[in-house]
Amino acid sequence: MLERRHGRRFGLIALAFAMLLAGCGEDAPPKQTTLTTPTLAGTAAYDDRVTAGPVTAKGTAGLPRTASNSSGTNRYSVDLSQLTGPYALRWIGPDANDQQVFLYSVATQAGTANVTPLTTLLFAQLMGQDPTAAYAAFGANGTEMVTDEKIRAAQAKVTAYLRDVLGVSVRSGDASFITSAFNATSGDPMFDTIQALEAVLVTNGSTLATLSRQVASLARLCIEENVVIDIAGVSREFCPATKTANREEDDNSVIDYVFSAPTNDTLTVRVRGDEILSADYVNAGLTYSCSGSACGGVILGVAASDQTRSLTFTSATLTGTSEGAVLNGVLRGAIPGVELPVLPCSTNKFFVVLADNTVIAQCVDAFDPLNIGGTLNTSRGATPSRAVYAFADTSGADPAYPQVELVTDGNDSVVSVYFFQYDPATLIPTVRFACEAEACNGITLGPVTVNTDLGPDMPVLVRNVSFANTTLSGMTESGAPTGTTATLKASFTTVYFVDPNTPLVFPALAGCDPASDTVAIDVLSGPFNFCSAEANRTTSVLDNGDQKLEMFDDQSFAPIEVILRAGAVVSVTYSSPVSQAFRCDADCDGVSVSLPDTLGHRTVTFAGTVLHEVQSFPRPGTRTTTLNGGPLVFPPVIP
């Protein structure tokens, strides 16, 4: 009996001890969780050499991250922390001739992403834009453009292009250019394909950059618009490179809408009013046609404000000699009498149609130091500053350097739109068209997306701006109207940022040092004093014989200059410290300049002299500044 009691007691003690241990376990600190840093890693290489080149990853949001494949291999790994996918990648290194080359790639998520000549062509095909420009503009647009499905389709098209145009077979089959592991050594199917591509480029005297642009241009055509044509069960994309809409000489009531593809096939639709008369598709010398009621699958859209019309093909059957062609898709006809080129860019582009139907068209570079995917503003004038956006192709391909300038008041309303181009010989603008304020029709300021990559207290405002047949008026070098107009069709992505820590503001109102003279200046934000000691004034003779009387503010060194011609005032200009100039020309009222005294000194007096803001084109802006002060003594002419 005693043993049974003791056994029972020991059993209870053991049970209690076990429960105590269990309780201790529950109160112990939890196991630490290992945090996994999202990364992209893969092989970044142009050839079989090991090159320590930087690989930079950009996301649809967040600041770019850079790493280097400097581990003695062609492998890289880049941290994606604080980046939002999808991602674009860029590798910088040497090509076979030790010339700097840029390779690109994309990824929908963290994991593997190779960066090679093949992924560069895929990137060009996917984005439909020169890879350098596409990478620079990569941002929120990546969400729609970079998907697994679209990547697979782009690789299939690149594979077909390499095979059909260059005679290069992709030896790695359907393996992904981006995610499939490979070795940069001979015998690896992926690398052998890269080497075969390089050999063809050398033979053709071409480069990867040139080939990428060609691929991108063809891809852009199909991204912009296309019709799928099925002949004998084989489908092909018809992607116009040029389009015209011209009236027939024999019957002016008939318009021929003609679309031409880079493959030399054409599609012509003849229209009278709202009636489809006929449609003809010509490919490789074979013609497929319909006429009258047989063209029921072709629907003509309502004319837009610029007289362009859509042409919708819904199982439209065109009959050939032995078989038919079935068309599906939508094309937009050209402006009647105008030939619009198809540009290799989806946005950040412009078309300017002149009065004689000449078209000036370009894709523009995005001035994008913040890596957001649009053109960053420069600020002009005191808060609320003008935001100035310059849109141009800076490659220098067109020596006339055509460009569009958009100026907004803050980020809220349009101040002006200015199109101009230079005479390449003189570098003086010879074509000038502009609109101002309410006269700028057809402009849509899209919704704003707030980017906080720089921090919550430093917002960056991103929006799309479109121009739908905005009418611009021509002007001479002096700003006089020419009586001509131009039409602007364009779309741009703008990036608006004003550093809250360094706003542009005029000086506070304060008295001048007794040794300095005062010019009271009144501006939009209120009055302040321009203080200038006599030692900070000069008189000089310009190359054309005019005299310039110039004085500088003692603190900001901002100048006020008065130009004299034969003793008369030609202009007064104040170059303010807020990156904005003000000037009067023929209307310089209230400024008087004395004749030189016996020592050659002149005096200048301002009495309510109104200066207007200087714009990029030769017409005064709406902001003004008023000068009062003097007499101010200027020294004799410097010999």
VEXGUMI-467053 format. One line per field, with one value per residue (C-alpha): residue number from 0; x, y, z. Coordinates in Angstrom, 3 decimals, padded with zeros to 6 digits, m for minus. Example, Ala and Ser with C-alpha at 12.3 -4.5 7.8 and 13.67 -1.06 7.14 Angstrom:
i = [0, 1]
u = [012.300, 013.670]
v = [m004.500, m001.060]
w = [007.800, 007.140]
***
This chain:
i = [0, 1, 2, 3, 4, 5, 6, 7, 8, 9, 10, 11, 12, 13, 14, 15, 16, 17, 18, 19, 20, 21, 22, 23, 24, 25, 26, 27, 28, 29, 30, 31, 32, 33, 34, 35, 36, 37, 38, 39, 40, 41, 42, 43, 44, 45, 46, 47, 48, 49, 50, 51, 52, 53, 54, 55, 56, 57, 58, 59, 60, 61, 62, 63, 64, 65, 66, 67, 68, 69, 70, 71, 72, 73, 74, 75, 76, 77, 78, 79, 80, 81, 82, 83, 84, 85, 86, 87, 88, 89, 90, 91, 92, 93, 94, 95, 96, 97, 98, 99, 100, 101, 102, 103, 104, 105, 106, 107, 108, 109, 110, 111, 112, 113, 114, 115, 116, 117, 118, 119, 120, 121, 122, 123, 124, 125, 126, 127, 128, 129, 130, 131, 132, 133, 134, 135, 136, 137, 138, 139, 140, 141, 142, 143, 144, 145, 146, 147, 148, 149, 150, 151, 152, 153, 154, 155, 156, 157, 158, 159, 160, 161, 162, 163, 164, 165, 166, 167, 168, 169, 170, 171, 172, 173, 174, 175, 176, 177, 178, 179, 180, 181, 182, 183, 184, 185, 186, 187, 188, 189, 190, 191, 192, 193, 194, 195, 196, 197, 198, 199, 200, 201, 202, 203, 204, 205, 206, 207, 208, 209, 210, 211, 212, 213, 214, 215, 216, 217, 218, 219, 220, 221, 222, 223, 224, 225, 226, 227, 228, 229, 230, 231, 232, 233, 234, 235, 236, 237, 238, 239, 240, 241, 242, 243, 244, 245, 246, 247, 248, 249, 250, 251, 252, 253, 254, 255, 256, 257, 258, 259, 260, 261, 262, 263, 264, 265, 266, 267, 268, 269, 270, 271, 272, 273, 274, 275, 276, 277, 278, 279, 280, 281, 282, 283, 284, 285, 286, 287, 288, 289, 290, 291, 292, 293, 294, 295, 296, 297, 298, 299, 300, 301, 302, 303, 304, 305, 306, 307, 308, 309, 310, 311, 312, 313, 314, 315, 316, 317, 318, 319, 320, 321, 322, 323, 324, 325, 326, 327, 328, 329, 330, 331, 332, 333, 334, 335, 336, 337, 338, 339, 340, 341, 342, 343, 344, 345, 346, 347, 348, 349, 350, 351, 352, 353, 354, 355, 356, 357, 358, 359, 360, 361, 362, 363, 364, 365, 366, 367, 368, 369, 370, 371, 372, 373, 374, 375, 376, 377, 378, 379, 380, 381, 382, 383, 384, 385, 386, 387, 388, 389, 390, 391, 392, 393, 394, 395, 396, 397, 398, 399, 400, 401, 402, 403, 404, 405, 406, 407, 408, 409, 410, 411, 412, 413, 414, 415, 416, 417, 418, 419, 420, 421, 422, 423, 424, 425, 426, 427, 428, 429, 430, 431, 432, 433, 434, 435, 436, 437, 438, 439, 440, 441, 442, 443, 444, 445, 446, 447, 448, 449, 450, 451, 452, 453, 454, 455, 456, 457, 458, 459, 460, 461, 462, 463, 464, 465, 466, 467, 468, 469, 470, 471, 472, 473, 474, 475, 476, 477, 478, 479, 480, 481, 482, 483, 484, 485, 486, 487, 488, 489, 490, 491, 492, 493, 494, 495, 496, 497, 498, 499, 500, 501, 502, 503, 504, 505, 506, 507, 508, 509, 510, 511, 512, 513, 514, 515, 516, 517, 518, 519, 520, 521, 522, 523, 524, 525, 526, 527, 528, 529, 530, 531, 532, 533, 534, 535, 536, 537, 538, 539, 540, 541, 542, 543, 544, 545, 546, 547, 548, 549, 550, 551, 552, 553, 554, 555, 556, 557, 558, 559, 560, 561, 562, 563, 564, 565, 566, 567, 568, 569, 570, 571, 572, 573, 574, 575, 576, 577, 578, 579, 580, 581, 582, 583, 584, 585, 586, 587, 588, 589, 590, 591, 592, 593, 594, 595, 596, 597, 598, 599, 600, 601, 602, 603, 604, 605, 606, 607, 608, 609, 610, 611, 612, 613, 614, 615, 616, 617, 618, 619, 620, 621, 622, 623, 624, 625, 626, 627, 628, 629, 630, 631, 632, 633, 634, 635, 636, 637, 638]
u = [000.000, 002.851, 004.559, 001.357, 001.007, 004.597, 004.224, 001.118, 002.895, 005.883, 003.520, 001.792, 005.161, 006.297, 003.073, 003.414, 007.053, 006.055, 003.349, 005.874, 008.244, 005.446, 004.517, 008.126, 008.177, 005.127, 006.653, 009.993, 010.819, 009.381, 011.685, 013.164, 011.813, 014.401, 013.499, 014.159, 015.359, 013.766, 016.436, 016.936, 019.912, 021.164, 023.817, 024.678, 027.033, 027.611, 030.064, 032.150, 034.397, 033.903, 033.244, 032.459, 029.675, 026.927, 023.417, 020.667, 017.091, 014.177, 010.673, 007.323, 007.898, 010.887, 014.446, 016.652, 019.038, 022.465, 024.809, 027.874, 028.663, 032.159, 032.412, 034.725, 031.812, 029.139, 026.583, 024.951, 022.465, 020.595, 018.483, 014.873, 014.028, 011.732, 011.126, 007.720, 007.583, 007.578, 011.221, 013.517, 017.250, 020.266, 023.853, 026.722, 029.876, 032.050, 031.121, 033.463, 035.337, 035.621, 033.071, 030.574, 027.297, 024.022, 022.038, 018.486, 016.009, 012.731, 011.218, 007.710, 008.868, 011.918, 013.935, 016.008, 016.558, 019.374, 020.658, 021.990, 021.717, 018.686, 016.887, 017.755, 015.935, 013.060, 012.890, 012.822, 010.022, 008.036, 008.205, 008.096, 010.697, 014.454, 015.683, 017.648, 014.605, 012.276, 014.487, 014.728, 010.942, 010.194, 007.853, 004.164, 003.754, 005.597, 002.613, 000.616, 003.477, 005.461, 003.425, 004.414, 002.038, 003.389, 006.972, 006.288, 004.669, 007.595, 010.129, 008.203, 008.310, 012.024, 012.689, 010.786, 012.591, 016.016, 015.113, 013.287, 015.264, 018.771, 018.890, 019.763, 018.111, 017.444, 019.171, 017.720, 014.230, 011.408, 013.590, 013.036, 015.699, 015.119, 014.644, 016.471, 019.884, 022.770, 026.541, 028.422, 030.563, 030.561, 028.323, 025.549, 022.533, 021.555, 025.098, 025.664, 022.631, 024.108, 027.396, 025.603, 023.736, 026.995, 028.553, 025.663, 025.883, 029.619, 028.998, 026.254, 028.340, 025.624, 025.396, 023.084, 021.891, 020.912, 019.169, 017.318, 015.970, 014.823, 013.024, 011.467, 010.261, 008.502, 007.053, 005.749, 003.835, 001.883, 001.428, m000.043, m002.526, m002.810, m005.122, m004.791, m005.041, m005.767, m004.948, m005.375, m005.286, m002.047, m002.391, m000.145, m000.202, m000.570, 000.989, 001.016, 004.211, 002.661, m000.866, m002.460, m005.952, m006.093, m008.960, m008.962, m008.223, m010.966, m013.627, m012.958, m015.771, m013.769, m011.055, m008.461, m007.310, m003.972, m001.989, 001.518, 003.515, 007.313, 006.854, 005.682, 002.097, m000.651, m004.291, m006.469, m010.050, m011.996, m014.698, m017.362, m019.016, m019.994, m020.025, m017.317, m016.769, m014.011, m011.092, m007.894, m005.061, m001.876, 000.800, 003.686, 002.072, m001.283, m004.423, m007.419, m010.488, m014.089, m016.457, m019.871, m022.048, m019.354, m017.368, m019.967, m017.273, m015.611, m017.201, m016.330, m016.283, m017.529, m015.086, m013.133, m012.397, m009.275, m011.330, m009.599, m011.871, m011.564, m011.854, m013.054, m012.597, m014.814, m014.263, m014.052, m013.556, m011.512, m011.455, m008.243, m007.524, m007.452, m008.280, m009.615, m008.197, m010.105, m009.312, m009.936, m008.827, m009.083, m007.049, m007.363, m007.119, m004.826, m005.932, m007.139, m004.248, m001.715, 000.765, 001.361, 004.371, 003.993, 006.521, 008.282, 006.859, 003.496, 003.729, 006.238, 005.784, 004.408, 003.070, 002.957, 000.967, 001.843, m000.465, 000.942, 000.270, 003.954, 004.290, 007.066, 006.977, 009.281, 009.598, 011.110, 013.553, 012.342, 014.453, 014.065, 016.742, 014.283, 013.808, 010.035, 009.275, 008.506, 009.957, 010.879, 009.962, 012.266, 010.860, 010.596, 009.608, 008.575, 006.135, 003.761, 006.478, 005.871, 006.647, 008.514, 008.674, 010.853, 010.089, 012.665, 014.772, 018.227, 020.027, 020.683, 019.202, 017.289, 019.630, 016.632, 016.058, 012.254, 010.770, 007.627, 007.635, 004.752, 004.505, 002.010, 001.161, 002.292, 000.899, m002.637, m003.239, m001.666, 000.224, 001.583, 002.559, 005.413, 006.685, 009.853, 012.791, 016.129, 017.902, 020.824, 023.208, 022.469, 020.948, 018.237, 014.594, 012.943, 009.655, 007.684, 004.134, 002.520, m000.710, m001.354, m003.809, m007.438, m006.396, m004.688, m007.504, m007.610, m005.264, m006.083, m004.187, m004.652, m005.148, m002.200, m000.343, 001.611, 005.037, 006.706, 010.011, 011.851, 009.891, 006.366, 007.303, 008.682, 005.863, 006.443, 003.367, 003.134, 000.500, m000.103, m000.801, m002.403, m002.880, m005.748, m005.372, m004.208, m004.043, m000.807, m000.363, 002.718, 004.940, 007.980, 011.277, 009.782, 006.588, 004.395, 001.684, 002.301, m001.335, m000.451, m001.338, m000.066, m001.856, m000.287, m001.128, 000.935, 001.095, 003.694, 004.269, 005.154, 006.926, 006.356, 008.589, 009.350, 011.740, 009.840, 013.163, 014.341, 011.335, 011.911, 010.997, 011.828, 013.747, 011.874, 011.278, 014.268, 016.085, 019.301, 022.678, 023.048, 025.952, 023.716, 020.924, 017.458, 015.140, 011.755, 010.414, 006.808, 006.008, 003.203, 004.290, 004.708, 007.374, 011.096, 014.158, 016.907, 020.055, 023.023, 026.196, 027.738, 030.687, 028.286, 027.363, 028.993, 028.604, 029.747, 029.345, 027.857, 029.028, 026.171, 027.093, 024.339, 025.265, 024.481, 024.054, 024.057, 023.757, 023.853, 022.074, 024.513, 023.236, 021.885, 023.989, 020.831, 021.237, 019.079, 020.259, 019.214, 020.013, 020.479, 020.548, 021.522, 020.768, 017.206, 016.035, 015.588, 014.879, 015.081, 015.622, 015.592, 017.033, 015.557, 017.026, 014.052, 015.041, 012.722, 013.480, 011.261, 011.630, 010.111, 010.937, 008.888, 006.704, 009.426, 007.458, 008.660, 012.389, 014.606, 018.332, 020.321, 022.917, 026.479, 028.021, 031.519, 033.000, 030.828, 028.460, 024.781, 021.867, 018.880, 015.504, 012.585, 009.109, 006.496, 008.375, 006.466, 008.396, 006.702, 007.897, 010.127, 008.858, 010.721, 008.978, 009.083, 005.868, 005.501, 003.961, 001.233, 003.347, 004.857, 007.232, 007.265, 010.427, 010.709, 013.997, 016.816, 018.509, 021.204, 024.644, 026.456, 030.164, 031.583, 031.864, 034.589, 037.195]
v = [000.000, 002.349, 001.694, 002.454, 005.771, 006.720, 005.738, 007.818, 010.756, 010.507, 010.322, 013.536, 015.224, 014.137, 015.428, 018.780, 019.062, 018.360, 021.014, 023.439, 022.814, 023.306, 026.582, 027.759, 026.973, 029.152, 032.094, 031.847, 034.328, 033.314, 032.050, 034.823, 035.078, 035.394, 038.282, 037.610, 040.582, 040.646, 040.512, 040.068, 037.968, 036.460, 036.656, 040.082, 039.777, 040.853, 038.030, 035.448, 037.983, 038.691, 042.417, 044.222, 046.411, 048.088, 046.660, 049.127, 048.119, 050.522, 049.824, 051.376, 053.296, 053.849, 055.012, 052.879, 050.396, 049.554, 046.596, 045.307, 041.853, 042.125, 038.757, 037.275, 035.962, 037.437, 036.967, 039.918, 040.404, 043.646, 044.484, 045.419, 046.856, 049.900, 049.224, 048.302, 045.898, 045.222, 046.102, 047.283, 046.548, 048.112, 046.821, 049.005, 047.387, 046.891, 045.186, 043.009, 046.155, 047.513, 050.195, 051.036, 049.197, 049.224, 046.020, 045.929, 043.476, 043.318, 041.251, 040.986, 039.963, 039.187, 036.161, 035.556, 038.083, 037.819, 040.944, 040.075, 041.120, 038.817, 040.415, 043.819, 042.940, 041.551, 044.812, 046.791, 044.593, 044.727, 048.496, 049.427, 052.089, 052.522, 050.691, 053.683, 055.938, 053.217, 052.625, 056.361, 056.717, 053.509, 054.149, 053.645, 052.608, 049.388, 047.955, 047.665, 046.953, 044.341, 041.191, 037.545, 037.088, 040.100, 039.025, 035.595, 037.213, 039.612, 036.775, 034.849, 037.877, 038.449, 034.774, 034.988, 038.215, 036.700, 033.652, 035.304, 038.549, 037.761, 034.003, 033.410, 030.385, 030.558, 027.351, 027.420, 026.782, 028.203, 028.732, 032.197, 034.734, 036.331, 033.611, 030.562, 029.912, 029.733, 029.883, 032.493, 029.831, 028.168, 025.108, 026.666, 026.994, 030.459, 031.778, 030.223, 032.164, 035.383, 034.640, 033.882, 037.199, 039.077, 037.403, 038.546, 042.102, 042.194, 040.851, 043.425, 046.277, 046.933, 047.144, 045.863, 049.419, 049.857, 046.495, 047.297, 050.503, 048.651, 046.034, 048.757, 050.716, 047.691, 046.780, 050.297, 050.212, 047.187, 048.573, 051.765, 050.012, 046.859, 044.676, 040.911, 039.421, 035.714, 034.110, 030.341, 029.874, 031.827, 035.056, 038.070, 041.551, 044.479, 047.472, 050.752, 052.783, 055.576, 056.621, 059.135, 060.368, 062.069, 063.001, 061.415, 063.721, 062.267, 062.399, 064.899, 063.421, 060.197, 059.943, 057.169, 056.057, 054.339, 052.477, 051.157, 048.700, 048.268, 044.897, 046.735, 045.548, 048.168, 048.496, 051.003, 051.913, 054.194, 056.308, 058.716, 060.577, 057.855, 055.074, 052.435, 052.055, 049.413, 047.946, 046.439, 044.639, 044.041, 041.674, 040.100, 041.064, 039.469, 041.593, 040.877, 043.081, 043.839, 046.475, 047.866, 045.721, 043.012, 045.387, 045.119, 044.107, 047.517, 050.227, 053.910, 055.963, 059.501, 062.238, 063.764, 067.476, 067.061, 065.081, 061.781, 058.723, 055.235, 052.171, 049.071, 045.657, 042.935, 039.646, 041.722, 039.323, 040.396, 038.048, 036.980, 034.949, 031.633, 032.344, 035.120, 037.354, 038.002, 041.251, 042.110, 045.262, 049.045, 051.674, 055.445, 057.244, 060.202, 063.809, 064.403, 065.762, 065.085, 062.225, 061.373, 059.176, 056.463, 057.194, 054.501, 055.826, 055.633, 058.923, 061.756, 062.589, 065.390, 066.080, 069.636, 070.112, 073.308, 075.238, 073.525, 070.107, 069.571, 067.442, 067.820, 064.824, 063.441, 061.208, 063.280, 062.434, 062.539, 064.874, 062.605, 063.005, 061.665, 058.411, 058.670, 058.348, 061.868, 065.300, 067.296, 070.969, 073.894, 076.709, 080.275, 083.155, 083.551, 081.219, 080.235, 079.625, 078.971, 075.352, 075.099, 071.797, 071.422, 068.484, 067.658, 064.883, 065.751, 063.178, 065.794, 063.613, 066.627, 069.655, 072.015, 070.753, 071.146, 071.330, 072.055, 074.119, 073.959, 076.529, 076.106, 078.320, 076.092, 072.735, 073.931, 075.896, 076.473, 079.733, 079.073, 076.497, 077.285, 075.304, 076.357, 075.057, 076.518, 077.364, 074.890, 077.394, 080.357, 078.580, 081.245, 080.111, 080.451, 078.697, 080.051, 079.204, 079.762, 080.065, 081.681, 081.048, 080.616, 080.609, 077.214, 074.906, 071.099, 070.639, 068.107, 068.136, 064.579, 063.432, 063.830, 060.884, 061.767, 060.146, 060.176, 058.484, 061.556, 061.450, 062.308, 065.978, 066.254, 065.175, 064.807, 065.286, 063.193, 063.645, 063.099, 066.112, 065.718, 068.140, 067.392, 069.666, 072.658, 075.713, 077.710, 081.124, 082.024, 084.986, 086.798, 087.344, 090.442, 088.667, 090.199, 087.823, 086.137, 085.222, 081.519, 078.707, 075.242, 072.333, 070.440, 066.811, 065.517, 063.655, 064.065, 062.900, 065.792, 065.574, 068.576, 069.166, 072.246, 071.770, 073.078, 073.867, 076.241, 078.066, 080.890, 084.107, 087.770, 089.504, 090.809, 094.549, 096.165, 099.469, 099.913, 100.839, 104.644, 104.312, 102.615, 103.962, 102.433, 101.263, 100.304, 097.237, 096.066, 092.498, 089.974, 088.999, 092.608, 095.357, 095.091, 097.256, 096.861, 098.314, 099.262, 101.089, 103.279, 100.890, 098.187, 100.042, 099.955, 101.541, 099.708, 099.731, 096.649, 095.221, 096.937, 100.348, 100.451, 101.540, 099.341, 100.901, 098.082, 098.028, 095.102, 094.505, 094.614, 091.321, 089.109, 090.635, 090.497, 093.136, 095.887, 097.006, 099.930, 099.819, 103.127, 103.627, 107.063, 108.344, 106.919, 104.074, 100.868, 098.481, 097.967, 094.450, 093.224, 089.701, 088.846, 086.435, 084.078, 082.797, 085.174, 088.238, 091.285, 093.728, 096.642, 097.436, 099.898, 100.589, 101.763, 104.583, 106.372, 105.867, 108.853, 108.969, 112.191, 113.321, 112.624, 115.355, 116.773, 113.646, 111.283, 110.386, 109.730, 109.473, 107.143, 107.667, 105.212, 106.606, 103.843, 101.953, 098.729, 095.683, 092.498, 088.963, 087.620, 084.476, 082.037, 083.543, 087.261, 088.352, 089.803, 087.677, 088.660, 089.058, 092.515, 094.420, 098.182, 100.239, 103.521, 105.176, 107.507, 109.475, 106.803, 107.853, 105.681, 105.953, 106.935, 104.374, 101.836, 102.309]
w = [000.000, 000.873, m002.450, m004.289, m002.432, m003.163, m006.814, m007.099, m005.472, m007.802, m010.761, m009.734, m009.216, m012.682, m014.234, m012.460, m013.584, m017.161, m016.997, m015.517, m018.404, m020.850, m019.218, m019.368, m023.059, m023.669, m021.824, m023.687, m026.477, m029.892, m032.574, m034.752, m038.305, m041.050, m043.387, m047.066, m049.101, m052.569, m055.241, m058.954, m059.982, m063.197, m065.863, m067.301, m070.253, m073.830, m074.573, m072.709, m071.009, m067.310, m066.977, m063.743, m065.059, m063.028, m063.201, m062.312, m061.549, m061.918, m060.677, m061.418, m058.179, m055.902, m056.443, m058.756, m057.158, m058.590, m058.067, m059.914, m061.261, m059.829, m058.108, m060.744, m062.807, m065.048, m062.305, m060.552, m057.735, m057.070, m054.021, m054.854, m051.451, m051.690, m055.386, m056.783, m059.708, m062.571, m063.122, m065.923, m065.809, m067.484, m067.669, m068.840, m070.171, m073.261, m076.505, m078.561, m079.716, m076.173, m076.993, m074.294, m074.746, m072.856, m072.355, m071.033, m069.572, m067.649, m064.865, m063.500, m060.022, m057.883, m058.959, m062.070, m064.834, m067.363, m069.117, m072.578, m076.228, m076.521, m073.576, m075.043, m078.276, m076.231, m074.263, m077.533, m078.893, m075.655, m075.171, m078.868, m078.249, m078.481, m075.348, m074.064, m074.246, m072.959, m069.929, m069.219, m069.382, m067.466, m064.571, m063.929, m067.587, m066.760, m064.920, m068.124, m070.517, m068.580, m067.995, m068.328, m071.255, m073.133, m072.442, m073.959, m077.018, m077.416, m077.260, m079.911, m082.222, m081.615, m082.294, m085.584, m086.549, m085.883, m087.942, m090.847, m091.231, m089.967, m090.450, m086.787, m085.201, m081.467, m080.376, m076.873, m078.217, m076.120, m073.049, m071.628, m072.574, m069.180, m066.585, m067.992, m066.473, m068.946, m069.044, m071.071, m072.708, m076.114, m076.241, m074.202, m076.563, m075.305, m075.491, m078.924, m080.148, m078.761, m080.534, m083.815, m083.555, m082.982, m086.035, m088.243, m086.898, m087.702, m091.207, m091.828, m090.424, m087.858, m084.081, m081.399, m080.749, m084.415, m084.512, m081.290, m082.782, m085.894, m083.799, m081.640, m084.664, m086.139, m082.751, m082.171, m085.432, m084.245, m080.735, m082.149, m084.423, m086.465, m088.459, m088.295, m091.784, m092.187, m095.540, m095.920, m092.138, m091.666, m089.664, m089.976, m088.501, m090.854, m089.080, m091.037, m091.200, m093.270, m094.057, m096.418, m097.210, m100.584, m102.864, m106.307, m109.208, m111.411, m108.681, m105.891, m103.787, m103.294, m100.641, m100.851, m097.408, m098.050, m095.388, m096.120, m094.000, m093.856, m095.560, m098.707, m098.421, m098.685, m097.724, m099.604, m098.709, m101.085, m099.443, m100.710, m097.848, m095.384, m097.997, m098.436, m102.169, m102.131, m100.198, m101.616, m099.837, m101.855, m100.606, m102.538, m105.829, m104.954, m104.579, m102.352, m102.876, m102.075, m103.441, m102.644, m100.390, m100.281, m098.030, m095.263, m092.780, m093.098, m090.955, m091.326, m088.121, m087.563, m088.584, m085.687, m085.385, m087.545, m090.108, m089.331, m089.339, m087.939, m090.163, m088.325, m089.950, m088.488, m090.329, m093.486, m096.396, m099.403, m102.374, m104.119, m107.231, m105.408, m101.780, m099.604, m096.879, m093.665, m091.832, m088.169, m086.382, m086.320, m088.180, m088.089, m091.380, m091.948, m091.968, m095.528, m097.559, m094.783, m094.547, m090.891, m090.094, m087.466, m084.730, m082.634, m079.339, m077.610, m075.721, m075.389, m079.050, m081.187, m084.674, m085.973, m089.172, m091.021, m093.318, m096.425, m094.805, m094.094, m090.957, m088.387, m086.057, m083.391, m080.388, m077.579, m074.822, m071.261, m069.124, m066.132, m063.421, m060.838, m062.823, m062.742, m066.431, m067.638, m068.319, m065.215, m065.080, m064.564, m062.437, m063.682, m061.450, m057.832, m056.123, m057.574, m060.144, m063.799, m064.655, m067.956, m069.856, m072.960, m075.257, m077.946, m079.430, m078.122, m080.274, m082.940, m085.689, m086.993, m087.295, m087.155, m083.588, m083.505, m080.022, m078.072, m074.889, m072.413, m069.619, m066.786, m063.833, m060.997, m062.048, m062.602, m065.814, m069.209, m069.678, m073.171, m075.778, m078.148, m081.132, m082.927, m084.912, m085.938, m089.141, m088.833, m090.432, m088.143, m085.110, m085.104, m084.849, m088.238, m087.482, m084.514, m083.506, m080.117, m078.199, m074.834, m071.996, m073.141, m076.799, m076.238, m077.291, m077.215, m074.220, m071.522, m068.233, m067.029, m063.432, m061.080, m059.564, m056.427, m056.177, m052.742, m053.592, m052.285, m049.042, m047.855, m047.470, m051.000, m053.332, m057.057, m059.247, m062.403, m065.093, m068.799, m070.983, m074.405, m077.281, m079.645, m082.659, m080.641, m082.914, m082.756, m084.407, m086.414, m085.569, m086.870, m085.089, m083.461, m082.423, m085.134, m086.401, m089.749, m090.329, m090.513, m088.153, m087.252, m085.606, m082.714, m081.918, m079.002, m075.713, m072.971, m069.420, m067.122, m063.760, m061.497, m058.500, m056.428, m053.525, m050.491, m048.836, m051.583, m053.051, m055.511, m053.701, m054.154, m051.346, m048.351, m048.188, m046.473, m046.627, m048.584, m047.198, m047.163, m049.608, m052.195, m054.367, m054.243, m056.995, m055.547, m057.346, m057.157, m058.233, m057.866, m054.342, m053.168, m053.028, m052.315, m052.841, m055.416, m053.854, m056.003, m055.022, m057.699, m057.857, m059.077, m062.290, m065.711, m069.141, m072.252, m076.036, m077.715, m081.037, m082.886, m081.447, m078.808, m075.299, m072.288, m068.863, m066.330, m062.556, m060.140, m056.872, m053.949, m052.508, m055.318, m058.153, m060.282, m063.018, m064.462, m067.889, m070.049, m073.778, m075.625, m079.366, m080.579, m077.085, m077.013, m074.735, m076.719, m073.839, m070.089, m068.704, m065.136, m064.747, m061.384, m058.804, m059.267, m062.734, m064.534, m066.628, m067.165, m070.042, m071.877, m075.506, m077.521, m074.471, m072.062, m070.456, m067.348, m067.889, m068.586, m069.319, m069.205, m071.697, m070.588, m068.474, m068.987, m067.369, m069.422, m066.564, m067.275, m064.858, m065.140, m063.463, m063.306, m062.656, m062.786, m065.513, m066.216, m067.400, m068.690, m068.086, m070.848, m072.552, m074.784, m077.802, m078.666, m076.969, m073.458, m070.717, m068.282, m065.142, m064.641, m062.419, m061.821, m061.216, m059.321, m058.383, m059.266, m060.407, m060.578, m061.788, m064.354, m065.145, m068.536, m071.318, m070.713, m073.496]
***
